[in-house]
Amino acid sequence: MNDGPSPTPERKPTLAGEIGAKAERKLKARRSTQGVWFGLGMMGLVGWSVVVPTLLGAALGNWLDGHYAAGHSWTLALLMAGLVIGCLNAWHWVTKEDQEMKDEPEDDDE
């Protein structure tokens, strides 16, 4: 006597099942292509969110150095401040988008 569970016969994939699986793979591929474009757009957004405050800080610092002579460089100080603000801004955007992707429901049929 065999006390274990009886082995279940393996099902052969049907033509309809194979076609359905291929169609699902194609749909997932289309969604991932849209994800690639979204990712490229996000890289541009992150880049600009760092560049703009950095350049604004450098420009303001350069103007201050030209109008108010001091013992230190306003350009360097405000360039660094703009860079820090830009990096924090980029971190905020990436964290926000990551959270939205995690909260998005999956499209699985199970």
Residue, then its C-alpha position, 0 to 999 in steps of 0.5 A: m500500500n502507498d500511504g502518500p498522495s497519489p501522483t497527479p498526471e501532468r496536463k499537456p498544454t492545449l493550443a488555446g492555453e499556449i495561445g493565451a500564454k503567448a498573448e499574455r507575454k506580449l501584453k506584459a512586453r508592451r507594458s514594460t516598453q511603456g515603463v522604459w519610456f517612463g523611466l527615461g522621462m523620470m531620469g530627465l526629471v531627476g536630472w533637471s531637479v538637480v541641475v536647476p537649483t545648482l545653477l540658480g545657486a551659482a548664478l545668485g552667488n556670482w551676482l552676490d560676489g560681484h556686488y558685495a565683496a566678502g572674505h569668502s566665495w558666495t558662488l561656491a557656497l550657494l552652488m553647494a547649497g543648490l546642489v544639496i537642495g537639488c539632490l534632496n528634491a531628486w530623492h523626494w521625486v524618486t521616493k514618491e514614484d517608487q511608492e506609487m509603483k509599490d501601491e499600484p495593483e498587479d494585473d495578474d489573473e490569479 
